[in-house]
Amino acid sequence: MCELLAMSANVPTDIVFSFTGLMQRGGNTGPHKDGWGVTFYEGKGCRSFKDPMPSAQSPIAKLVTEYPIKSESVICHIRQANSGAVCLENTHPFTRQMWGRNWTYAHNGQLAGYKDALPVSVHIPVGSTDSEHAFCYLLDQLHFEFGSKQPSSETLYKFIAKVSSTINELGVFNLILSDGDYLFAYCSNNLHWITRKAPFGEAKLIDAEVEVDFKQETTDKDIVTVIATQPLTNNESWHKMTSREWQLFKLGESALSGSEACAGSPNDTAEI
Amino acid sequence: MCELLAMSANVPTDIVFSFTGLMQRGGNTGPHKDGWGVTFYEGKGCRSFKDPMPSAQSPIAKLVTEYPIKSESVICHIRQANSGAVCLENTHPFTRQMWGRNWTYAHNGQLAGYKDALPVSVHIPVGSTDSEHAFCYLLDQLHFEFGSKQPSSETLYKFIAKVSSTINELGVFNLILSDGDYLFAYCSNNLHWITRKAPFGEAKLIDAEVEVDFKQETTDKDIVTVIATQPLTNNESWHKMTSREWQLFKLGESALSGSEACAGSPNDTAEI
């Protein structure tokens, strides 16, 4: 299994605090020693830092914690390999282009029989993970359903949630996906999220001796949502997502959510 | 205008020496202050470091020079913007996937009337540069010509050279392209290359007070080709490419070359 971390914010925000906690789980407080990666969006552009080395010992991870890159959307992943060798092409997040946007994807879980159950023809994996294969399948489905024109966000993310549930039938599929504007999370079994906004308080990392007083780091208008496999702090209240629940965030706030277990139910909430 | 740097080698080799020289041209000895990027291949995987900041002042560029990443194929670019704002999505190199490979592309030059002359329909640019647009056009042409099956390397790169000449009609199109195995260079007006192999000698950078004795850094079996807009050393003999000439390298050695100015002429040399 792996660990996921993602952020959506209404102002460019650095993720150093959460990243510092997560990186400790890569070979130090956690067993996720088979590489790590993080993708930062700045507008429509994004840049990734990746390393097949354990994050707790990676000089590139050190750079990311020391050089705070401010972003409105971030996806981060640390890996404990269960499908595919430990090498760069198997290191998350994966980024591909569609409809003139960069789409970034990271997966936690494991899928059985995915090669037969999830055929791909247009988007072909580079590496050998179930994760990248499922990403290519998802992009193929979007291509076949919507062609060259990106649909409305509501239509798009409801369709992505439906495809996620199809993939989830094959095992465990906790998914984070972003195009820089929206941040989408699909929960198979383990995902938690928290929205921080005024009045801000203090937070204390579980995995490192680090505390932060967000009051000192923010303005009253800042809204920041963080999603993680497991809560990263022990003095805040995180929302635990239920199985087959999905959440869509934009600029730090919930934009739409639902549950594929009860499709079309009143679980579909806020409008985009 | 911008500056290009690329490397093809038969053993994983670090590019720190050449990169150190090039980075000085990004805001220090040269005017290329509008960002920089470098992509390293490790097998089929690749990772990029990018920054819209001038390379001479970039902490990420500093990391790349201090943390030698060994690679068999590298593409690097420093930018002096002439088309498209200075922002991350306009920062080279650009990487996209086709046929289960990562394709990385960087361009030096400027193209006029490219939106009309180079229509795109499948691969849509994320940013607003002529460079990324031309990359999308090239990928579209590959998609239309070869569909879902990658052709032989000889067929593929001769076709890429032909498309490059079409694009070159619109202005200046010095191109570097790689899938990790092959490194392709098309010269519009400014590209130089050098192959270093035993017996290795000393080299002295033009842009920084750095000398290296490659004898100390290599084995007798190492073969490394470096391509750059302008020679980076002043005590070695670089090959200057002619207009419309192209070169294909694999594992540090010339694999195929030709000139679109005299297509099918005896300029087509070594077989792949």
Interface residues (C-beta under 8 A of the other chain):
Chain A: E42 G43 K44 G45 C46 R47 S48 F49 K50 D51 P52 P59 I60 L63 Y67 C87 L88 E89 N90 T91 R96 Q97 M98 W99 G100 R101 N102 S121 V122 H123 I124 P125 V126 G127 S148
Chain B: E42 G43 K44 G45 C46 R47 S48 F49 K50 D51 P52 P59 I60 L63 Y67 C87 L88 E89 N90 T91 R96 Q97 M98 W99 G100 R101 N102 S121 V122 H123 I124 P125 V126 G127 S148
